Amino acid sequence: MHRQTRKRILNLATGVAVAAAAVVVFLPAAQAAPGTVTTNVNVRSGPGTNYAVVDVARAGQQVDVQRCQGSWCYVVKSGPDGWVSASYLSASGRPVNPSNPGISFGFTIGGPDGPQISIGVGNQPQPPRPGPRPPVIQPVYDDVCFYDRTRFRGDSFCMSDGEAIRDLRGWTDRISSFDNPDGLEVQVCSQPNFRSCRTYTTGASSLGDFDDYIASVRVR
């Protein structure tokens, strides 16, 4: 074969290989997996409770899961996007394993800044392989959830240990009960900036004279 012809063929083969590699690495970044929020939960600016709350996702809300890191997943939804604890998401109607949520949504997990490689999102469904049934994932109860009606009913939002809200704004004078399964110390205050407060170490199905009279809260 002529030397110049061989060189052209080699260059063409190299170009095809590079293009194929680019598709493998970058194509999954444009894909997302559908998920459902299982209970009202805080949406945060980063993957952890030390990040600021940017929104509250509602129970039953449909979201697009872009990627997962640790026990947190980044979701796109109506309203501000952000990170949600995987304990409060389901994938195709099934619970998500919070220790490895990416598998439930069809992702394998790389480094936090590296490419996220899909193992199932966007592909045609395959017949299930026989094998042992996965263990049932028990819900994680580590939040205090506040409700706008007595007996833990109505609209709600949840807070984790160490969180505080100085001004409830749209939730001012709306809280009527709260669930505290882990016995955390909950301080509810009738004025902003934690003034005129009452402290609980249990839940409260009714807040008595504090019912619909709370402007700031903190959990510790």
C-alpha atoms as an extended CHARMM CRD file, in Angstrom:
* protein
*
       220  EXT
         1         1  MET       CA              0.0000000000        0.0000000000        0.0000000000  PROA      1               0.0000000000
         2         2  HSD       CA              1.2270000000        3.4980000000       -0.8220000000  PROA      2               0.0000000000
         3         3  ARG       CA              2.7360000000        5.2820000000        2.2000000000  PROA      3               0.0000000000
         4         4  GLN       CA              0.5120000000        8.3770000000        1.8160000000  PROA      4               0.0000000000
         5         5  THR       CA             -2.6150000000        6.2180000000        1.5290000000  PROA      5               0.0000000000
         6         6  ARG       CA             -1.7510000000        4.2850000000        4.7040000000  PROA      6               0.0000000000
         7         7  LYS       CA             -1.1970000000        7.5600000000        6.5600000000  PROA      7               0.0000000000
         8         8  ARG       CA             -4.6470000000        8.8370000000        5.5550000000  PROA      8               0.0000000000
         9         9  ILE       CA             -6.3120000000        5.6040000000        6.6730000000  PROA      9               0.0000000000
        10        10  LEU       CA             -4.5060000000        5.7490000000       10.0350000000  PROA      10              0.0000000000
        11        11  ASN       CA             -5.5640000000        9.3680000000       10.5820000000  PROA      11              0.0000000000
        12        12  LEU       CA             -9.1780000000        8.5030000000        9.7190000000  PROA      12              0.0000000000
        13        13  ALA       CA             -9.2150000000        5.5450000000       12.1430000000  PROA      13              0.0000000000
        14        14  THR       CA             -7.7490000000        7.7080000000       14.9100000000  PROA      14              0.0000000000
        15        15  GLY       CA            -10.4150000000       10.3760000000       14.3520000000  PROA      15              0.0000000000
        16        16  VAL       CA            -13.2250000000        7.8100000000       14.5410000000  PROA      16              0.0000000000
        17        17  ALA       CA            -11.8180000000        6.3770000000       17.8040000000  PROA      17              0.0000000000
        18        18  VAL       CA            -11.5860000000        9.8340000000       19.4180000000  PROA      18              0.0000000000
        19        19  ALA       CA            -15.1440000000       10.7010000000       18.3720000000  PROA      19              0.0000000000
        20        20  ALA       CA            -16.4560000000        7.4230000000       19.7870000000  PROA      20              0.0000000000
        21        21  ALA       CA            -14.6790000000        8.0250000000       23.0920000000  PROA      21              0.0000000000
        22        22  ALA       CA            -16.1920000000       11.5100000000       23.2880000000  PROA      22              0.0000000000
        23        23  VAL       CA            -19.6890000000       10.0650000000       22.8700000000  PROA      23              0.0000000000
        24        24  VAL       CA            -19.1210000000        7.5200000000       25.6580000000  PROA      24              0.0000000000
        25        25  VAL       CA            -17.8780000000       10.1480000000       28.1180000000  PROA      25              0.0000000000
        26        26  PHE       CA            -20.1250000000       13.0990000000       27.4060000000  PROA      26              0.0000000000
        27        27  LEU       CA            -23.4440000000       11.7170000000       26.1640000000  PROA      27              0.0000000000
        28        28  PRO       CA            -24.7890000000       10.6330000000       29.5780000000  PROA      28              0.0000000000
        29        29  ALA       CA            -24.3670000000       14.1710000000       30.9630000000  PROA      29              0.0000000000
        30        30  ALA       CA            -27.3550000000       15.2070000000       28.8420000000  PROA      30              0.0000000000
        31        31  GLN       CA            -29.5420000000       12.4460000000       30.2530000000  PROA      31              0.0000000000
        32        32  ALA       CA            -31.6200000000       12.4590000000       33.4130000000  PROA      32              0.0000000000
        33        33  ALA       CA            -33.5560000000        9.8310000000       35.3250000000  PROA      33              0.0000000000
        34        34  PRO       CA            -37.1640000000       10.3530000000       36.4790000000  PROA      34              0.0000000000
        35        35  GLY       CA            -37.7680000000       10.3290000000       40.2290000000  PROA      35              0.0000000000
        36        36  THR       CA            -40.6040000000       11.0310000000       42.6650000000  PROA      36              0.0000000000
        37        37  VAL       CA            -40.4280000000       12.8960000000       45.9790000000  PROA      37              0.0000000000
        38        38  THR       CA            -41.9090000000       10.6480000000       48.6940000000  PROA      38              0.0000000000
        39        39  THR       CA            -42.4620000000       13.3170000000       51.3720000000  PROA      39              0.0000000000
        40        40  ASN       CA            -42.0060000000       17.0580000000       51.7340000000  PROA      40              0.0000000000
        41        41  VAL       CA            -38.2520000000       17.6280000000       51.8890000000  PROA      41              0.0000000000
        42        42  ASN       CA            -35.7760000000       20.4910000000       51.8110000000  PROA      42              0.0000000000
        43        43  VAL       CA            -33.9170000000       21.2330000000       48.5650000000  PROA      43              0.0000000000
        44        44  ARG       CA            -30.3700000000       22.4050000000       49.2890000000  PROA      44              0.0000000000
        45        45  SER       CA            -27.6240000000       24.2620000000       47.4720000000  PROA      45              0.0000000000
        46        46  GLY       CA            -25.1790000000       21.3680000000       47.9990000000  PROA      46              0.0000000000
        47        47  PRO       CA            -25.0750000000       17.6450000000       48.9000000000  PROA      47              0.0000000000
        48        48  GLY       CA            -25.4000000000       17.8710000000       52.7070000000  PROA      48              0.0000000000
        49        49  THR       CA            -27.3940000000       19.3750000000       55.5770000000  PROA      49              0.0000000000
        50        50  ASN       CA            -24.7030000000       22.0410000000       56.0450000000  PROA      50              0.0000000000
        51        51  TYR       CA            -25.7900000000       23.6860000000       52.7800000000  PROA      51              0.0000000000
        52        52  ALA       CA            -28.5110000000       26.3290000000       52.6060000000  PROA      52              0.0000000000
        53        53  VAL       CA            -32.1470000000       25.4240000000       51.9240000000  PROA      53              0.0000000000
        54        54  VAL       CA            -33.2330000000       26.8630000000       48.5550000000  PROA      54              0.0000000000
        55        55  ASP       CA            -36.7220000000       25.3370000000       48.2760000000  PROA      55              0.0000000000
        56        56  VAL       CA            -39.0770000000       22.6260000000       49.5740000000  PROA      56              0.0000000000
        57        57  ALA       CA            -40.0390000000       19.7400000000       47.2610000000  PROA      57              0.0000000000
        58        58  ARG       CA            -43.5410000000       18.4210000000       47.8410000000  PROA      58              0.0000000000
        59        59  ALA       CA            -44.6230000000       14.8090000000       48.3300000000  PROA      59              0.0000000000
        60        60  GLY       CA            -45.5430000000       13.2510000000       44.9760000000  PROA      60              0.0000000000
        61        61  GLN       CA            -43.6540000000       15.8720000000       42.9400000000  PROA      61              0.0000000000
        62        62  GLN       CA            -41.9450000000       14.5420000000       39.8030000000  PROA      62              0.0000000000
        63        63  VAL       CA            -38.2710000000       15.4920000000       39.3790000000  PROA      63              0.0000000000
        64        64  ASP       CA            -35.4180000000       14.7880000000       36.9740000000  PROA      64              0.0000000000
        65        65  VAL       CA            -32.4030000000       13.3050000000       38.7570000000  PROA      65              0.0000000000
        66        66  GLN       CA            -29.2560000000       14.6240000000       37.0630000000  PROA      66              0.0000000000
        67        67  ARG       CA            -26.5770000000       12.9600000000       39.2010000000  PROA      67              0.0000000000
        68        68  CYS       CA            -25.9710000000       11.5600000000       42.7000000000  PROA      68              0.0000000000
        69        69  GLN       CA            -23.1310000000       12.0820000000       45.1560000000  PROA      69              0.0000000000
        70        70  GLY       CA            -22.9170000000       10.1320000000       48.3960000000  PROA      70              0.0000000000
        71        71  SER       CA            -26.4690000000        9.8620000000       49.7350000000  PROA      71              0.0000000000
        72        72  TRP       CA            -27.6530000000       12.9880000000       47.8800000000  PROA      72              0.0000000000
        73        73  CYS       CA            -29.0090000000       13.5780000000       44.3600000000  PROA      73              0.0000000000
        74        74  TYR       CA            -29.2200000000       16.7480000000       42.2790000000  PROA      74              0.0000000000
        75        75  VAL       CA            -32.7520000000       17.2190000000       40.9510000000  PROA      75              0.0000000000
        76        76  VAL       CA            -34.2850000000       19.5200000000       38.3520000000  PROA      76              0.0000000000
        77        77  LYS       CA            -37.9080000000       20.5150000000       38.9430000000  PROA      77              0.0000000000
        78        78  SER       CA            -40.3490000000       23.3870000000       38.8040000000  PROA      78              0.0000000000
        79        79  GLY       CA            -38.9180000000       26.0870000000       41.0240000000  PROA      79              0.0000000000
        80        80  PRO       CA            -35.3020000000       26.2220000000       42.2600000000  PROA      80              0.0000000000
        81        81  ASP       CA            -33.2240000000       23.1220000000       41.4720000000  PROA      81              0.0000000000
        82        82  GLY       CA            -30.8360000000       21.6090000000       44.0120000000  PROA      82              0.0000000000
        83        83  TRP       CA            -29.7810000000       18.6340000000       46.1180000000  PROA      83              0.0000000000
        84        84  VAL       CA            -32.1980000000       16.3020000000       47.9120000000  PROA      84              0.0000000000
        85        85  SER       CA            -31.4820000000       13.4600000000       50.3030000000  PROA      85              0.0000000000
        86        86  ALA       CA            -31.9620000000       10.1730000000       48.4320000000  PROA      86              0.0000000000
        87        87  SER       CA            -33.9340000000        8.8480000000       51.4240000000  PROA      87              0.0000000000
        88        88  TYR       CA            -36.8750000000       10.9310000000       50.2160000000  PROA      88              0.0000000000
        89        89  LEU       CA            -36.8480000000        9.8740000000       46.5520000000  PROA      89              0.0000000000
        90        90  SER       CA            -38.2350000000        6.8790000000       44.7130000000  PROA      90              0.0000000000
        91        91  ALA       CA            -37.2280000000        5.5240000000       41.3000000000  PROA      91              0.0000000000
        92        92  SER       CA            -39.9470000000        3.9530000000       39.1330000000  PROA      92              0.0000000000
        93        93  GLY       CA            -42.0990000000        3.5390000000       42.2430000000  PROA      93              0.0000000000
        94        94  ARG       CA            -39.3900000000        1.7280000000       44.2010000000  PROA      94              0.0000000000
        95        95  PRO       CA            -37.4250000000        2.9290000000       47.2420000000  PROA      95              0.0000000000
        96        96  VAL       CA            -33.9330000000        4.2790000000       46.6090000000  PROA      96              0.0000000000
        97        97  ASN       CA            -30.9560000000        2.8350000000       48.4650000000  PROA      97              0.0000000000
        98        98  PRO       CA            -29.5950000000        5.9630000000       50.2110000000  PROA      98              0.0000000000
        99        99  SER       CA            -26.0920000000        4.4850000000       50.4840000000  PROA      99              0.0000000000
       100       100  ASN       CA            -25.8060000000        4.1130000000       46.6740000000  PROA      100             0.0000000000
       101       101  PRO       CA            -28.6860000000        6.0350000000       45.0660000000  PROA      101             0.0000000000
       102       102  GLY       CA            -27.0860000000        6.2840000000       41.6260000000  PROA      102             0.0000000000
       103       103  ILE       CA            -27.7120000000        2.5910000000       40.9310000000  PROA      103             0.0000000000
       104       104  SER       CA            -31.4740000000        3.0830000000       41.4260000000  PROA      104             0.0000000000
       105       105  PHE       CA            -31.5120000000        5.8830000000       38.8450000000  PROA      105             0.0000000000
       106       106  GLY       CA            -29.2200000000        4.1560000000       36.3340000000  PROA      106             0.0000000000
       107       107  PHE       CA            -25.9680000000        5.9620000000       37.1490000000  PROA      107             0.0000000000
       108       108  THR       CA            -22.5650000000        4.6770000000       38.1430000000  PROA      108             0.0000000000
       109       109  ILE       CA            -20.7950000000        7.1090000000       40.4000000000  PROA      109             0.0000000000
       110       110  GLY       CA            -17.4860000000        8.6980000000       39.4370000000  PROA      110             0.0000000000
       111       111  GLY       CA            -15.6360000000       11.4690000000       41.2310000000  PROA      111             0.0000000000
       112       112  PRO       CA            -17.6820000000       14.5010000000       42.2920000000  PROA      112             0.0000000000
       113       113  ASP       CA            -16.2930000000       16.5300000000       39.3520000000  PROA      113             0.0000000000
       114       114  GLY       CA            -15.8390000000       13.6910000000       36.8730000000  PROA      114             0.0000000000
       115       115  PRO       CA            -18.2090000000       12.3400000000       34.2220000000  PROA      115             0.0000000000
       116       116  GLN       CA            -21.3000000000       10.4510000000       35.3480000000  PROA      116             0.0000000000
       117       117  ILE       CA            -21.6270000000        7.2630000000       33.2570000000  PROA      117             0.0000000000
       118       118  SER       CA            -25.1170000000        5.9090000000       32.6200000000  PROA      118             0.0000000000
       119       119  ILE       CA            -25.8140000000        2.1920000000       32.8820000000  PROA      119             0.0000000000
       120       120  GLY       CA            -29.4620000000        2.2780000000       31.9230000000  PROA      120             0.0000000000
       121       121  VAL       CA            -30.9820000000        5.7220000000       31.4950000000  PROA      121             0.0000000000
       122       122  GLY       CA            -32.4600000000        6.2000000000       28.0400000000  PROA      122             0.0000000000
       123       123  ASN       CA            -31.9160000000        2.5730000000       26.9610000000  PROA      123             0.0000000000
       124       124  GLN       CA            -34.5890000000        0.0830000000       26.0290000000  PROA      124             0.0000000000
       125       125  PRO       CA            -35.7620000000       -1.9880000000       29.0320000000  PROA      125             0.0000000000
       126       126  GLN       CA            -34.1300000000       -5.3900000000       29.3140000000  PROA      126             0.0000000000
       127       127  PRO       CA            -35.7280000000       -8.5490000000       30.7140000000  PROA      127             0.0000000000
       128       128  PRO       CA            -35.0090000000       -8.9060000000       34.4350000000  PROA      128             0.0000000000
       129       129  ARG       CA            -32.3000000000      -11.3410000000       35.4050000000  PROA      129             0.0000000000
       130       130  PRO       CA            -33.1730000000      -14.0210000000       37.9370000000  PROA      130             0.0000000000
       131       131  GLY       CA            -31.6560000000      -13.5550000000       41.3390000000  PROA      131             0.0000000000
       132       132  PRO       CA            -32.3880000000      -12.6950000000       44.9650000000  PROA      132             0.0000000000
       133       133  ARG       CA            -34.8570000000       -9.9010000000       45.6170000000  PROA      133             0.0000000000
       134       134  PRO       CA            -33.2850000000       -6.6710000000       46.8410000000  PROA      134             0.0000000000
       135       135  PRO       CA            -33.6660000000       -5.8420000000       50.5320000000  PROA      135             0.0000000000
       136       136  VAL       CA            -36.4330000000       -3.4790000000       51.5590000000  PROA      136             0.0000000000
       137       137  ILE       CA            -34.9710000000       -0.0660000000       52.3450000000  PROA      137             0.0000000000
       138       138  GLN       CA            -36.3510000000        1.2440000000       55.6000000000  PROA      138             0.0000000000
       139       139  PRO       CA            -37.1260000000        4.9770000000       55.7530000000  PROA      139             0.0000000000
       140       140  VAL       CA            -34.6340000000        7.1730000000       57.5690000000  PROA      140             0.0000000000
       141       141  TYR       CA            -36.1610000000        9.2330000000       60.3690000000  PROA      141             0.0000000000
       142       142  ASP       CA            -33.7110000000       11.9800000000       61.2450000000  PROA      142             0.0000000000
       143       143  ASP       CA            -35.7620000000       15.1140000000       60.5310000000  PROA      143             0.0000000000
       144       144  VAL       CA            -38.3940000000       17.1230000000       62.3430000000  PROA      144             0.0000000000
       145       145  CYS       CA            -41.3890000000       17.8170000000       60.0950000000  PROA      145             0.0000000000
       146       146  PHE       CA            -43.7620000000       20.7460000000       60.6960000000  PROA      146             0.0000000000
       147       147  TYR       CA            -47.4210000000       20.7130000000       59.5570000000  PROA      147             0.0000000000
       148       148  ASP       CA            -50.0050000000       23.4360000000       59.0340000000  PROA      148             0.0000000000
       149       149  ARG       CA            -52.7630000000       21.3440000000       60.6440000000  PROA      149             0.0000000000
       150       150  THR       CA            -53.0050000000       19.4680000000       63.9300000000  PROA      150             0.0000000000
       151       151  ARG       CA            -52.2000000000       15.7360000000       64.1640000000  PROA      151             0.0000000000
       152       152  PHE       CA            -49.4480000000       15.9240000000       61.5100000000  PROA      152             0.0000000000
       153       153  ARG       CA            -51.7470000000       16.7360000000       58.5980000000  PROA      153             0.0000000000
       154       154  GLY       CA            -51.7310000000       19.2260000000       55.7560000000  PROA      154             0.0000000000
       155       155  ASP       CA            -48.8030000000       20.9440000000       54.0650000000  PROA      155             0.0000000000
       156       156  SER       CA            -45.4190000000       20.4380000000       55.7080000000  PROA      156             0.0000000000
       157       157  PHE       CA            -41.6790000000       21.0520000000       55.5880000000  PROA      157             0.0000000000
       158       158  CYS       CA            -38.8160000000       19.2820000000       57.3830000000  PROA      158             0.0000000000
       159       159  MET       CA            -35.6330000000       20.3590000000       59.1740000000  PROA      159             0.0000000000
       160       160  SER       CA            -32.5400000000       18.3980000000       60.2350000000  PROA      160             0.0000000000
       161       161  ASP       CA            -30.5100000000       18.5260000000       63.4360000000  PROA      161             0.0000000000
       162       162  GLY       CA            -28.6100000000       21.8280000000       63.6270000000  PROA      162             0.0000000000
       163       163  GLU       CA            -30.8900000000       23.7810000000       61.2840000000  PROA      163             0.0000000000
       164       164  ALA       CA            -32.5550000000       27.0520000000       62.1970000000  PROA      164             0.0000000000
       165       165  ILE       CA            -34.9170000000       29.4670000000       60.4410000000  PROA      165             0.0000000000
       166       166  ARG       CA            -34.9190000000       32.9870000000       61.9070000000  PROA      166             0.0000000000
       167       167  ASP       CA            -37.9410000000       34.1240000000       59.9120000000  PROA      167             0.0000000000
       168       168  LEU       CA            -40.4890000000       31.6380000000       58.5710000000  PROA      168             0.0000000000
       169       169  ARG       CA            -41.8840000000       34.2330000000       56.1130000000  PROA      169             0.0000000000
       170       170  GLY       CA            -44.5920000000       32.3600000000       54.1860000000  PROA      170             0.0000000000
       171       171  TRP       CA            -44.9150000000       29.8500000000       57.0410000000  PROA      171             0.0000000000
       172       172  THR       CA            -45.2790000000       32.4830000000       59.7900000000  PROA      172             0.0000000000
       173       173  ASP       CA            -48.3430000000       31.7560000000       61.9740000000  PROA      173             0.0000000000
       174       174  ARG       CA            -49.1180000000       28.5430000000       60.0580000000  PROA      174             0.0000000000
       175       175  ILE       CA            -47.5370000000       25.7170000000       62.1030000000  PROA      175             0.0000000000
       176       176  SER       CA            -50.0430000000       23.6630000000       64.1230000000  PROA      176             0.0000000000
       177       177  SER       CA            -48.1240000000       20.4210000000       64.8430000000  PROA      177             0.0000000000
       178       178  PHE       CA            -44.7600000000       18.7680000000       64.2930000000  PROA      178             0.0000000000
       179       179  ASP       CA            -43.3840000000       15.2240000000       64.2520000000  PROA      179             0.0000000000
       180       180  ASN       CA            -40.1160000000       14.5660000000       66.1230000000  PROA      180             0.0000000000
       181       181  PRO       CA            -39.4220000000       10.7910000000       65.9400000000  PROA      181             0.0000000000
       182       182  ASP       CA            -35.7810000000       11.0280000000       67.1150000000  PROA      182             0.0000000000
       183       183  GLY       CA            -36.4960000000       13.1870000000       70.1720000000  PROA      183             0.0000000000
       184       184  LEU       CA            -34.4180000000       16.1510000000       69.0130000000  PROA      184             0.0000000000
       185       185  GLU       CA            -34.5910000000       19.4790000000       70.8310000000  PROA      185             0.0000000000
       186       186  VAL       CA            -37.0720000000       21.6530000000       68.9530000000  PROA      186             0.0000000000
       187       187  GLN       CA            -37.4860000000       25.3450000000       69.7360000000  PROA      187             0.0000000000
       188       188  VAL       CA            -40.5790000000       27.1180000000       68.4020000000  PROA      188             0.0000000000
       189       189  CYS       CA            -40.8100000000       30.8810000000       68.8330000000  PROA      189             0.0000000000
       190       190  SER       CA            -43.7090000000       33.2770000000       68.4190000000  PROA      190             0.0000000000
       191       191  GLN       CA            -41.4280000000       36.0540000000       67.1240000000  PROA      191             0.0000000000
       192       192  PRO       CA            -38.6180000000       36.1500000000       64.5390000000  PROA      192             0.0000000000
       193       193  ASN       CA            -34.9670000000       35.7490000000       65.6030000000  PROA      193             0.0000000000
       194       194  PHE       CA            -35.8810000000       33.1330000000       68.2580000000  PROA      194             0.0000000000
       195       195  ARG       CA            -37.7260000000       35.3420000000       70.7270000000  PROA      195             0.0000000000
       196       196  SER       CA            -40.6080000000       34.2340000000       72.9850000000  PROA      196             0.0000000000
       197       197  CYS       CA            -39.7990000000       30.5310000000       72.5640000000  PROA      197             0.0000000000
       198       198  ARG       CA            -40.9500000000       27.1630000000       73.7960000000  PROA      198             0.0000000000
       199       199  THR       CA            -38.7470000000       24.0240000000       73.7300000000  PROA      199             0.0000000000
       200       200  TYR       CA            -39.8450000000       20.4340000000       73.0170000000  PROA      200             0.0000000000
       201       201  THR       CA            -37.9780000000       17.1190000000       73.0420000000  PROA      201             0.0000000000
       202       202  THR       CA            -40.9550000000       15.1880000000       71.6380000000  PROA      202             0.0000000000
       203       203  GLY       CA            -43.3920000000       15.7980000000       68.8240000000  PROA      203             0.0000000000
       204       204  ALA       CA            -46.5830000000       17.7730000000       69.3040000000  PROA      204             0.0000000000
       205       205  SER       CA            -49.8790000000       16.8300000000       67.6580000000  PROA      205             0.0000000000
       206       206  SER       CA            -51.2270000000       20.2100000000       68.7730000000  PROA      206             0.0000000000
       207       207  LEU       CA            -49.3640000000       23.3340000000       69.8980000000  PROA      207             0.0000000000
       208       208  GLY       CA            -52.1050000000       24.7420000000       72.1280000000  PROA      208             0.0000000000
       209       209  ASP       CA            -51.7490000000       28.5100000000       72.5320000000  PROA      209             0.0000000000
       210       210  PHE       CA            -48.7920000000       28.4080000000       70.0920000000  PROA      210             0.0000000000
       211       211  ASP       CA            -51.0400000000       26.9800000000       67.3590000000  PROA      211             0.0000000000
       212       212  ASP       CA            -50.6840000000       29.1780000000       64.2350000000  PROA      212             0.0000000000
       213       213  TYR       CA            -48.5120000000       31.5290000000       66.2540000000  PROA      213             0.0000000000
       214       214  ILE       CA            -44.9110000000       30.6170000000       65.3050000000  PROA      214             0.0000000000
       215       215  ALA       CA            -42.4740000000       32.8880000000       63.4230000000  PROA      215             0.0000000000
       216       216  SER       CA            -39.0740000000       31.1710000000       63.8900000000  PROA      216             0.0000000000
       217       217  VAL       CA            -37.8700000000       27.6070000000       64.6530000000  PROA      217             0.0000000000
       218       218  ARG       CA            -34.6500000000       25.7070000000       65.2370000000  PROA      218             0.0000000000
       219       219  VAL       CA            -33.6720000000       22.0690000000       65.7650000000  PROA      219             0.0000000000
       220       220  ARG       CA            -30.6420000000       20.9610000000       67.8050000000  PROA      220             0.0000000000
